[in-house]
């Protein structure tokens, strides 16, 4: 069995932190959007939080798994398949639709 040599640079750490910041920014943006659209949409404004929080949590956990894999701490059985960027795109689309609906109803 061939050992995996960890990357000597810090690119892996920077990438993991960037994904984690992105997940936290998504939660913060959805919280602010919920606050600003609550008057116009009522309880429907919580849809953005309902979509963003689980997706952001998944992206956060996925970034930790990718970091551990790339650092050579464990091997992952599946390759990077683009699900994290897709999840962020879908969450951003839900946020945009929520805001557009609130603006349209005012």
VOLO-678311 format. One record per residue: residue number from 1; z, y, x of N, C-alpha, C, O in turn. Coordinates in Angstrom, 1 decimal. Layout:
# residues N
<NUM <Z Y X> <Z Y X> <Z Y X> <Z Y X>>
...
This chain:
# residues 106
<1 <0.0 -1.2 0.8> <0.0 0.0 0.0> <0.0 1.2 0.9> <0.8 1.4 1.8>>
<2 <-0.9 2.1 0.6> <-1.1 3.3 1.4> <-0.1 4.4 0.9> <-0.1 4.7 -0.3>>
<3 <0.6 5.0 1.8> <1.6 6.1 1.4> <0.8 7.4 1.1> <-0.2 7.7 1.7>>
<4 <1.3 8.2 0.2> <0.7 9.5 -0.1> <1.3 10.5 0.8> <2.6 10.7 0.8>>
<5 <0.5 11.3 1.5> <1.0 12.4 2.3> <1.1 13.6 1.5> <0.1 14.1 0.9>>
<6 <2.3 14.2 1.4> <2.5 15.5 0.7> <1.7 16.6 1.3> <1.5 16.7 2.5>>
<7 <1.2 17.5 0.4> <0.5 18.7 0.9> <1.4 19.6 1.7> <2.5 19.9 1.2>>
<8 <1.1 19.9 2.9> <2.0 20.7 3.8> <2.0 22.2 3.3> <3.0 22.9 3.7>>
<9 <1.1 22.7 2.5> <1.1 24.0 2.0> <2.0 24.3 0.8> <2.7 23.3 0.4>>
<10 <2.0 25.5 0.3> <2.8 25.8 -0.8> <2.0 26.0 -2.1> <2.5 26.5 -3.1>>
<11 <0.7 25.6 -2.1> <-0.1 25.8 -3.2> <0.4 25.0 -4.4> <0.2 25.4 -5.6>>
<12 <0.9 23.8 -4.2> <1.4 23.0 -5.3> <2.6 23.7 -6.0> <2.6 23.7 -7.2>>
<13 <3.5 24.3 -5.2> <4.6 25.0 -5.9> <4.1 26.3 -6.6> <4.6 26.5 -7.7>>
<14 <3.2 27.0 -6.1> <2.6 28.2 -6.7> <1.9 27.8 -8.0> <2.1 28.5 -9.0>>
<15 <1.2 26.7 -8.0> <0.5 26.3 -9.2> <1.5 25.9 -10.3> <1.3 26.2 -11.5>>
<16 <2.5 25.1 -9.9> <3.5 24.7 -10.9> <4.2 25.9 -11.5> <4.5 25.9 -12.7>>
<17 <4.6 26.8 -10.7> <5.3 28.0 -11.2> <4.4 28.9 -12.1> <4.8 29.4 -13.0>>
<18 <3.1 28.9 -11.7> <2.2 29.7 -12.6> <2.1 29.1 -14.0> <2.0 29.8 -15.0>>
<19 <2.0 27.7 -14.0> <1.9 27.1 -15.3> <3.2 27.3 -16.1> <3.2 27.5 -17.3>>
<20 <4.4 27.3 -15.4> <5.6 27.5 -16.1> <5.8 28.9 -16.6> <6.3 29.1 -17.7>>
<21 <5.3 29.9 -15.8> <5.3 31.3 -16.3> <4.4 31.4 -17.5> <4.7 32.2 -18.4>>
<22 <3.3 30.7 -17.5> <2.3 30.8 -18.6> <3.0 30.3 -19.9> <2.9 30.9 -20.9>>
<23 <3.7 29.2 -19.7> <4.4 28.6 -20.9> <5.5 29.5 -21.4> <5.6 29.7 -22.6>>
<24 <6.2 30.1 -20.5> <7.3 31.1 -21.0> <6.7 32.3 -21.6> <7.2 32.8 -22.6>>
<25 <5.6 32.8 -21.0> <4.9 34.0 -21.6> <4.4 33.7 -23.0> <4.4 34.5 -23.9>>
<26 <3.9 32.4 -23.2> <3.4 32.1 -24.5> <4.5 32.1 -25.6> <4.4 32.5 -26.7>>
<27 <5.7 31.6 -25.2> <6.8 31.6 -26.1> <7.3 33.1 -26.4> <7.6 33.4 -27.5>>
<28 <7.3 33.9 -25.3> <7.7 35.3 -25.5> <6.7 36.0 -26.4> <7.1 36.8 -27.3>>
<29 <5.4 35.8 -26.2> <4.4 36.4 -27.0> <4.5 36.0 -28.5> <4.3 36.8 -29.4>>
<30 <4.7 34.7 -28.7> <4.8 34.2 -30.1> <6.1 34.8 -30.8> <6.0 35.1 -32.0>>
<31 <7.1 34.9 -30.0> <8.4 35.5 -30.6> <8.1 37.0 -31.0> <8.5 37.4 -32.1>>
<32 <7.5 37.7 -30.1> <7.2 39.1 -30.4> <6.2 39.2 -31.6> <6.4 40.1 -32.5>>
<33 <5.2 38.4 -31.6> <4.3 38.4 -32.7> <4.9 38.1 -34.0> <4.7 38.7 -35.1>>
<34 <5.8 37.1 -34.0> <6.6 36.8 -35.2> <7.4 38.0 -35.7> <7.5 38.2 -36.9>>
<35 <8.0 38.6 -34.8> <8.8 39.8 -35.1> <8.0 40.9 -35.7> <8.4 41.5 -36.7>>
<36 <6.8 41.2 -35.2> <6.0 42.3 -35.6> <5.2 42.0 -36.9> <4.8 42.9 -37.6>>
<37 <5.0 40.7 -37.2> <4.2 40.4 -38.4> <5.1 39.8 -39.5> <4.5 39.5 -40.6>>
<38 <6.4 39.8 -39.3> <7.2 39.3 -40.4> <7.2 40.1 -41.7> <7.3 39.5 -42.8>>
<39 <7.0 41.4 -41.6> <6.9 42.2 -42.8> <5.7 41.9 -43.6> <5.7 41.9 -44.8>>
<40 <4.6 41.7 -42.9> <3.3 41.5 -43.6> <3.1 40.1 -44.1> <2.6 39.8 -45.1>>
<41 <3.6 39.1 -43.3> <3.3 37.7 -43.6> <4.5 37.0 -44.1> <4.4 35.9 -44.7>>
<42 <5.7 37.5 -44.0> <6.9 36.7 -44.4> <7.1 35.5 -43.6> <7.0 35.5 -42.4>>
<43 <7.5 34.4 -44.2> <7.7 33.2 -43.5> <6.5 32.6 -42.8> <6.6 31.8 -41.9>>
<44 <5.3 33.0 -43.3> <4.1 32.5 -42.6> <4.0 33.0 -41.2> <3.2 32.4 -40.4>>
<45 <4.7 34.1 -40.9> <4.6 34.6 -39.5> <5.2 33.6 -38.5> <5.0 33.6 -37.3>>
<46 <6.0 32.6 -39.0> <6.6 31.6 -38.2> <5.6 30.6 -37.7> <6.0 29.7 -36.9>>
<47 <4.4 30.6 -38.3> <3.4 29.6 -37.9> <3.1 29.7 -36.4> <2.9 28.7 -35.7>>
<48 <3.1 31.0 -35.9> <2.7 31.1 -34.5> <3.8 30.5 -33.6> <3.5 29.9 -32.6>>
<49 <5.1 30.7 -34.0> <6.2 30.1 -33.2> <6.2 28.6 -33.4> <6.4 27.9 -32.4>>
<50 <5.9 28.1 -34.6> <5.8 26.7 -34.8> <4.7 26.0 -33.9> <4.9 24.8 -33.5>>
<51 <3.6 26.7 -33.7> <2.6 26.2 -32.9> <2.8 26.4 -31.4> <2.6 25.5 -30.6>>
<52 <3.3 27.5 -31.0> <3.5 27.9 -29.6> <4.6 27.2 -28.9> <4.4 26.8 -27.8>>
<53 <5.7 27.1 -29.6> <6.9 26.5 -28.9> <6.7 25.1 -28.4> <6.9 24.7 -27.3>>
<54 <6.3 24.1 -29.3> <6.0 22.8 -28.8> <4.9 22.7 -27.8> <5.0 21.9 -26.8>>
<55 <3.9 23.5 -28.0> <2.8 23.4 -27.0> <3.3 24.0 -25.6> <2.9 23.4 -24.6>>
<56 <4.0 25.1 -25.7> <4.5 25.6 -24.4> <5.5 24.7 -23.7> <5.5 24.5 -22.5>>
<57 <6.3 24.0 -24.5> <7.2 23.0 -24.0> <6.5 21.9 -23.3> <6.8 21.4 -22.2>>
<58 <5.4 21.4 -24.0> <4.6 20.4 -23.4> <3.9 20.8 -22.1> <3.9 20.1 -21.1>>
<59 <3.4 22.0 -22.1> <2.7 22.6 -20.9> <3.7 22.7 -19.7> <3.4 22.3 -18.6>>
<60 <5.0 23.1 -20.1> <6.0 23.2 -19.1> <6.3 21.8 -18.5> <6.4 21.7 -17.3>>
<61 <6.5 20.8 -19.3> <6.8 19.5 -18.8> <5.6 18.9 -18.1> <5.8 18.2 -17.1>>
<62 <4.4 19.2 -18.5> <3.2 18.7 -17.9> <3.1 19.3 -16.5> <2.7 18.6 -15.5>>
<63 <3.5 20.5 -16.3> <3.4 21.2 -15.0> <4.4 20.5 -14.1> <4.1 20.4 -12.9>>
<64 <5.6 20.2 -14.6> <6.6 19.5 -13.7> <6.0 18.1 -13.3> <6.2 17.7 -12.1>>
<65 <5.4 17.4 -14.2> <4.8 16.1 -13.8> <3.7 16.2 -12.8> <3.6 15.4 -11.9>>
<66 <2.9 17.2 -13.0> <1.8 17.4 -12.0> <2.3 17.8 -10.6> <1.8 17.3 -9.6>>
<67 <3.4 18.6 -10.6> <4.0 19.0 -9.4> <4.5 17.8 -8.7> <4.3 17.6 -7.5>>
<68 <5.3 17.0 -9.4> <5.9 15.7 -8.8> <4.8 14.8 -8.3> <4.9 14.2 -7.2>>
<69 <3.7 14.7 -9.0> <2.6 13.8 -8.6> <1.9 14.4 -7.3> <1.7 13.6 -6.4>>
<70 <1.6 15.6 -7.4> <0.9 16.2 -6.2> <1.8 16.3 -5.0> <1.3 16.3 -3.9>>
<71 <3.1 16.4 -5.2> <4.0 16.4 -4.0> <4.2 15.0 -3.4> <4.9 14.9 -2.4>>
<72 <3.7 14.0 -4.1> <3.8 12.7 -3.6> <5.0 11.9 -4.0> <5.4 10.9 -3.4>>
<73 <5.7 12.5 -5.0> <7.0 11.8 -5.4> <6.8 10.7 -6.3> <7.6 9.7 -6.4>>
<74 <5.6 10.7 -7.0> <5.3 9.5 -7.9> <3.8 9.5 -8.2> <3.2 10.6 -8.0>>
<75 <3.3 8.4 -8.6> <1.9 8.3 -8.9> <1.7 8.4 -10.4> <2.4 7.7 -11.1>>
<76 <0.7 9.1 -10.8> <0.4 9.2 -12.3> <-0.8 8.3 -12.6> <-1.7 8.1 -11.8>>
<77 <-0.7 7.6 -13.7> <-1.7 6.7 -14.0> <-3.0 7.3 -14.6> <-4.0 6.7 -14.6>>
<78 <-2.9 8.6 -15.1> <-4.0 9.2 -15.6> <-4.4 10.5 -14.8> <-3.5 11.0 -14.1>>
<79 <-5.6 10.8 -14.9> <-6.1 12.0 -14.2> <-5.9 13.3 -15.0> <-5.5 13.2 -16.2>>
<80 <-6.1 14.4 -14.4> <-6.0 15.7 -15.1> <-7.2 15.7 -16.0> <-8.4 15.7 -15.6>>
<81 <-6.9 15.9 -17.3> <-8.0 15.8 -18.3> <-8.2 17.1 -19.0> <-9.0 17.1 -20.0>>
<82 <-7.6 18.1 -18.7> <-7.8 19.4 -19.3> <-7.0 19.6 -20.6> <-7.3 20.6 -21.4>>
<83 <-6.0 18.8 -20.9> <-5.3 19.0 -22.1> <-4.4 20.2 -22.1> <-4.2 20.8 -23.1>>
<84 <-3.8 20.5 -20.9> <-2.9 21.7 -20.8> <-3.7 23.0 -21.1> <-3.2 23.8 -21.9>>
<85 <-4.8 23.2 -20.5> <-5.6 24.4 -20.9> <-6.0 24.4 -22.3> <-6.1 25.5 -23.0>>
<86 <-6.4 23.3 -22.9> <-6.7 23.2 -24.3> <-5.6 23.6 -25.2> <-5.7 24.3 -26.2>>
<87 <-4.4 23.1 -24.8> <-3.2 23.4 -25.6> <-2.9 24.9 -25.6> <-2.6 25.5 -26.6>>
<88 <-3.1 25.5 -24.4> <-2.8 26.9 -24.3> <-3.9 27.7 -25.1> <-3.6 28.7 -25.7>>
<89 <-5.1 27.2 -25.1> <-6.2 27.9 -25.8> <-5.9 27.8 -27.3> <-6.1 28.8 -28.1>>
<90 <-5.5 26.7 -27.8> <-5.2 26.5 -29.2> <-4.0 27.4 -29.7> <-4.0 28.0 -30.7>>
<91 <-3.0 27.4 -28.8> <-1.8 28.3 -29.1> <-2.2 29.7 -29.2> <-1.8 30.5 -30.0>>
<92 <-3.0 30.2 -28.2> <-3.5 31.6 -28.2> <-4.3 31.9 -29.4> <-4.2 33.0 -30.0>>
<93 <-5.2 30.9 -29.9> <-6.0 31.1 -31.1> <-5.1 31.2 -32.3> <-5.4 32.1 -33.2>>
<94 <-4.0 30.4 -32.4> <-3.1 30.6 -33.5> <-2.4 31.9 -33.5> <-2.2 32.6 -34.6>>
<95 <-2.0 32.4 -32.3> <-1.4 33.7 -32.2> <-2.4 34.8 -32.7> <-2.0 35.7 -33.4>>
<96 <-3.6 34.7 -32.2> <-4.6 35.7 -32.6> <-4.9 35.7 -34.1> <-5.0 36.7 -34.8>>
<97 <-5.0 34.5 -34.7> <-5.2 34.4 -36.2> <-4.0 35.0 -36.9> <-4.2 35.6 -38.0>>
<98 <-2.8 34.7 -36.5> <-1.6 35.3 -37.1> <-1.7 36.8 -37.1> <-1.4 37.4 -38.1>>
<99 <-2.0 37.4 -36.0> <-2.0 38.8 -35.9> <-3.2 39.4 -36.7> <-3.0 40.4 -37.4>>
<100 <-4.3 38.7 -36.7> <-5.5 39.2 -37.4> <-5.2 39.2 -38.9> <-5.5 40.1 -39.7>>
<101 <-4.5 38.1 -39.4> <-4.1 38.0 -40.8> <-3.1 39.2 -41.2> <-3.3 39.8 -42.2>>
<102 <-2.2 39.4 -40.3> <-1.2 40.5 -40.6> <-1.9 41.9 -40.6> <-1.5 42.7 -41.5>>
<103 <-2.8 42.1 -39.7> <-3.5 43.4 -39.8> <-4.4 43.5 -41.0> <-4.4 44.5 -41.6>>
<104 <-5.0 42.4 -41.4> <-5.9 42.4 -42.6> <-5.1 42.6 -43.9> <-5.6 43.3 -44.8>>
<105 <-3.8 42.1 -43.9> <-3.0 42.3 -45.1> <-2.3 43.6 -45.2> <-1.8 44.0 -46.3>>
<106 <-2.3 44.4 -44.2> <-1.7 45.7 -44.3> <-2.5 46.7 -44.9> <-2.1 47.9 -45.0>>
